[in-house]
Amino acid sequence: MLKLFSLALITFFAISCSKAPTPTAEPIRPVKTLKVVAQERQSDLQLAGEVRARYESPMAFRVGGKVTERLVNLGDSVKRGQPIAQIEATDFTLSTESKDAAVAEGRVAVELAETEFRRYESLKKKGAISDFDLDQKRAKVGSERARLKAAESVLAETARQIGYTELNADVDGVITRLDFNVGQVVAPGQVVLVIARDGVREIEVHIPESDLQRVQSAAGFKISISALPGSLFVGSLRELSASADSATRTYAARIEIQDPENKLSLGMSASVSDKRQHSDLVLRLPLSAVTSRDGKPMVWKLDEAKSTLHAVAVRTGDLDGNGVLIESGIQPGDLIITAGANLVREGQQVKVMP
């Protein structure tokens, strides 16, 4: 019995050893790569800006009164001479009627004075009156004519004020600001809206004191627009404030931008950087592409033919924007791993993600 048990135990161990698990193949890890290219060094100067019109026209009524009609809204396009708003004209109409009556009275007075002068002139020829009496009548004619002229001037001024109760656009453009509503009482000269003229567009920026000299000496500017990804514009400094804003301590500036295709719309946000006088090409990698081995920086280079990775020691330089400059170790055209660099090993086979 003992011999049979021993034989069964030996047979069990023999079968168990013959079925040992085989090692599984290492999975192919997906990675992201970046092709190294020589490019311009990014600027340390980054200014936030906004697309504005070069010329902006503040509009105001030339007389005061209560607004009875508003014919435009914010963002509307207007043409030169187009009515924008109306204020109540009743008071000016009544005043005009009063001044018109004064002019009619003056004309009657002039006619009367002239008739009386002619009668005295005939009497003087007959020797019935003296020269002094005739001179008095002549002076009265001149006086009445002067009063009539003054009344006519007052009437013309009042009549023009009726025309001032209607506000019309004086340029073609877009309304970028509205500061009044129907029923509001406005004062003469009070700015009620702003029209951005059609034509040249500019970037308005506010420059910190520390960057002022760099902006003044820049050869030009590179401008990217948030609403137009991939588009790059160039510009030049056109206007720079001579004094800093008392609250922000920044200098307002306008950068003229070249936009031949009229892609820019008012209010778009922009990022402005300066163009260097002498711009050398550099190799830049994302920070995620650089790892460390034994305290020294390295990257993973992809062998395209075999789809395997090899560690390459590099010498890093300054930070540049959101990346780091590579001074040696890689060449333009190399494929470098930018995601998963800490999870791979030498010679590992990988799959490049699109």
Secondary structure as GFF3:
##gff-version 3
##sequence-region A 1 354
A	DSSP	alpha_helix	2	18	.	.	.	ID=ss1
A	DSSP	beta_strand	29	35	.	.	.	ID=ss2
A	DSSP	beta_strand	38	40	.	.	.	ID=ss3
A	DSSP	beta_strand	47	53	.	.	.	ID=ss4
A	DSSP	beta_strand	56	60	.	.	.	ID=ss5
A	DSSP	beta_strand	65	70	.	.	.	ID=ss6
A	DSSP	beta_strand	77	78	.	.	.	ID=ss7
A	DSSP	beta_strand	83	87	.	.	.	ID=ss8
A	DSSP	alpha_helix	90	125	.	.	.	ID=ss9
A	DSSP	alpha_helix	131	164	.	.	.	ID=ss10
A	DSSP	beta_strand	166	168	.	.	.	ID=ss11
A	DSSP	beta_strand	173	178	.	.	.	ID=ss12
A	DSSP	beta_strand	185	186	.	.	.	ID=ss13
A	DSSP	beta_strand	191	197	.	.	.	ID=ss14
A	DSSP	beta_strand	201	208	.	.	.	ID=ss15
A	DSSP	three_ten_helix	209	211	.	.	.	ID=ss16
A	DSSP	alpha_helix	212	217	.	.	.	ID=ss17
A	DSSP	beta_strand	221	225	.	.	.	ID=ss18
A	DSSP	beta_strand	232	240	.	.	.	ID=ss19
A	DSSP	beta_strand	250	257	.	.	.	ID=ss20
A	DSSP	beta_strand	269	274	.	.	.	ID=ss21
A	DSSP	beta_strand	281	286	.	.	.	ID=ss22
A	DSSP	three_ten_helix	287	289	.	.	.	ID=ss23
A	DSSP	beta_strand	291	293	.	.	.	ID=ss24
A	DSSP	beta_strand	296	303	.	.	.	ID=ss25
A	DSSP	beta_strand	308	313	.	.	.	ID=ss26
A	DSSP	beta_strand	315	320	.	.	.	ID=ss27
A	DSSP	beta_strand	323	328	.	.	.	ID=ss28
A	DSSP	beta_strand	335	339	.	.	.	ID=ss29
A	DSSP	three_ten_helix	341	343	.	.	.	ID=ss30
A	DSSP	beta_strand	350	352	.	.	.	ID=ss31
###
